[in-house]
Amino acid sequence: MPAYRLCLNGDGWTIVDEATLAPARLDSTVFEGMAVDEAKHMFAILKGIDRIRSASRSAGSSANRIRRKTHIASAFGSLRSLTAFSGPSRGEADETRH
């Protein structure tokens, strides 16, 4: 999850992406040269967007794990278990051989 920090420069406040050390971007908007209130609001919005993205990835990953388990279970669901074998029992098989 990206981390941001607020930095004061000559033009105003800039939100810096700590991974790249460049001004943060959202689509084509660069967050630099802002008034302090605007910078604080945008900082909170960026952190919120990142939390939503992180939660979405986590939920998607969980859904994929569940989907894989369900897919595997359904693929083998049509097979009978060994206990469901309906042939003669061991005792009946011995009697037929004598």
N, C-alpha and C positions, 0 to 999 in steps of 0.2 A: 504494500500500500504506500503510495507516495507520501512523503512528508514535506511540509511547507514551512516557511518562516517569513516573517515580515521584516523588511529592511528599509531604512530611510536613506534615500539618496537625494541628489540635488533637485530632481524634478518632483519629488513627493515619495509616496510609499510604493514599494514593489513587493509582490509575493514571489518568493524564490522557491523553486523546486529543488529540494536538497539533493536529489539524485543527480541532477544535471548541473546544478548551480546556476541555472539560467532562469530568467523570469518565467513564471508559470503561465501555461496557455490552456485555454479551453476552446476547442475548435480553432478559429483564427484570431481569437481575442487574447492579447498579451496583457497581463496584469502588472503594469508598471506606471509610475507617475500619478498615482491616485491620492486623493485626500484621505486622511486617517480613518474617518468613518466608513468611507467606501471600501478601503482596503480591509478593514476589520470584517465587514459584511461579506465581501468576496472570499476572504480567508475561511470564514465559517461555511460558506456555500461549497467551496472546493473540498473541505474536509467532509462535509455531508455527502457529496457526490462520491467521494472515495469510499466512505463507509457503505453506501448503497452498492457500489460496484463489488466491493469485497464480499458483502453478504450475498449478493446475487451469484458470484462465482462459487461460494461455499454451498449455497442451496443447489446450484446446478450440478456440482460435484456429487452431492448426496443423492440427488435424483438419478444421476447416471449410475451410481453404485447400486441403488435399488433396482433400477431398470435392468442392469446386467444380471443381478441375482434372480429377478423374475423371469428373464429370458432363459437363463440356464434351467431353472426349475420347470418352465413350460416345455422346454425342449426334451427333457427327460420324463416329463409327467405322463406320457403315453406308455412308457415302459412299465411292465409289471415288476413288482419286487419279487425276490426269490421266495419269500414266504407265501406268495400268492400262487405258486406253482400248483396246478390242479391234477398232476399225474398221480399214479398210485403211491400210497404211502410206503415206507420202507418195509413194514410188516406184510403188506399186501404183495409186494414184489417178491418177497422171500417165499410166500405160499404158492405163487404161480410157478416158481422154478421147480418145486418138488413134484 
